[in-house]
Amino acid sequence: MNSGTPDTADHLPVRQSATYRTIATCGGIALTITVIGLVRALATLPSPPPAGTTNERQVRYSMQHGAGQYADALFDATRSGPLTEAGLSTVPKPSGVTIKATGLSRQGDTTVVSFSTHGFYGRPSDLRETTACYRVELVRKLSYPRLREVADSVCTERP
């Protein structure tokens, strides 16, 4: 009896093409490699440092910021008159950074101050010190201080 529908024995499943099998295999391999790579990347991420630990880059940034604040305070101090050795000791220093003035001189209408900044980094139980030396030129005609980092020898040789 032929009712117009094919017999299930005559119906064969469609065979997958070789291209489809290749794409599926390569996709599975790529997915596996990606998952393994992601797991390894997550396993090698550095763990955060213990609380209170700082690195040298963080301290250097803080020292640069403190040097800028100190240069601004020196500039403000020169607006009220010439800066002297005694007056230099009264200039407010920013918190969080140790600053030591190492030199004061005048060159015409310019006052030059050299100073060093000191900071500590590392674990609280094993701190290391780092220093930087700065020179600021306070020119009466300018509305800002000229600050630049200089060689450490400038801060060790007091005029």
C-alpha positions in Angstrom: 0.0 0.0 0.0 1.4 3.2 -1.1 -0.4 6.1 0.7 1.9 8.8 -0.6 4.2 8.9 2.5 7.6 7.3 2.3 8.2 4.2 4.3 10.5 4.7 7.3 12.7 2.0 6.1 13.3 4.0 2.9 14.1 7.2 4.9 17.8 7.5 5.8 19.1 10.3 8.1 21.0 13.1 6.4 24.7 12.5 6.7 26.9 15.3 8.1 29.3 16.7 5.7 33.1 16.5 6.3 33.2 20.3 6.4 30.7 20.4 9.2 32.6 17.8 11.2 35.9 19.7 10.7 34.4 23.0 11.9 32.8 21.4 14.9 36.1 19.6 15.9 38.2 22.8 15.4 35.6 24.8 17.4 35.7 22.3 20.2 39.6 22.4 20.3 39.6 26.2 20.2 37.1 26.4 23.1 39.2 23.9 25.1 42.4 25.9 24.5 40.6 29.2 25.4 39.2 27.8 28.7 42.7 26.3 29.7 44.3 29.6 28.8 41.8 31.6 30.9 42.3 29.3 33.9 46.1 29.6 33.7 45.8 33.4 33.3 43.6 33.7 36.4 46.0 31.4 38.4 49.0 33.6 37.6 47.4 37.0 38.6 49.4 38.6 41.3 47.8 38.5 44.7 47.3 41.9 46.4 50.0 43.0 48.8 49.5 42.9 52.5 47.8 45.9 54.1 50.1 48.8 54.6 52.5 47.7 51.9 53.5 50.3 49.3 55.8 50.1 46.3 58.5 52.6 45.3 56.4 54.0 42.4 53.5 54.9 44.8 56.0 56.6 47.2 57.7 58.5 44.3 54.4 59.8 43.1 53.5 61.0 46.6 57.0 62.7 46.9 56.5 64.5 43.6 53.1 65.7 44.7 54.5 66.9 48.0 57.4 68.6 46.2 54.8 70.5 44.2 52.9 71.6 47.3 56.1 72.7 49.0 57.2 74.7 45.9 53.8 76.4 46.0 54.2 77.2 49.7 57.7 78.6 49.0 56.3 80.7 46.2 53.6 82.1 48.5 56.2 82.9 51.1 58.3 85.0 48.6 55.3 87.2 47.8 55.5 88.8 51.2 59.2 89.6 51.0 62.6 88.0 50.4 62.9 84.5 51.7 65.6 84.0 54.4 67.1 80.9 56.1 65.0 81.7 59.1 61.9 82.2 57.0 62.6 79.0 55.1 62.1 77.0 58.3 58.6 78.5 58.8 57.3 77.5 55.4 54.6 74.9 55.9 55.5 71.4 54.6 53.0 69.0 53.2 52.0 66.0 55.3 53.0 62.5 54.3 56.4 63.5 52.9 59.5 64.4 54.7 61.2 67.5 53.2 64.5 68.9 54.1 65.6 72.3 52.7 69.3 72.0 51.6 70.0 75.4 50.0 68.8 78.9 49.5 70.3 81.5 47.2 69.4 84.6 45.3 70.3 85.4 41.7 68.9 88.8 40.8 65.1 88.8 41.2 65.1 85.0 41.5 65.3 83.0 44.7 66.5 79.4 44.3 65.7 76.8 46.9 67.0 73.2 46.8 65.4 70.5 48.9 65.1 66.8 49.2 62.1 64.6 49.7 62.2 61.4 51.6 59.7 58.5 51.6 59.5 54.9 52.7 58.1 51.9 50.9 57.7 48.2 51.3 56.1 46.1 54.1 55.6 47.8 57.4 58.1 45.4 59.0 60.7 46.0 56.2 60.7 49.6 55.0 63.2 51.0 52.5 63.9 54.7 52.0 63.9 56.5 48.8 64.9 60.2 48.2 64.6 62.7 45.5 66.2 66.2 45.1 64.4 69.2 43.7 65.3 72.7 42.8 62.7 75.4 42.7 63.2 78.8 41.1 61.0 81.5 42.5 60.9 84.4 40.0 59.1 87.6 41.0 57.8 88.2 37.5 56.2 84.8 37.2 53.0 83.7 38.7 54.2 80.1 39.4 57.3 78.4 40.8 59.7 76.6 38.4 60.2 73.1 39.9 62.4 70.4 38.6 64.0 67.2 39.9 67.8 67.5 39.9 70.7 65.2 40.8 71.0 64.1 44.4 74.4 65.8 44.6 72.7 69.2 44.5 71.0 68.4 47.8 74.1 67.0 49.5 76.3 70.0 48.7 75.1 72.8 50.8 76.2 76.3 49.5 
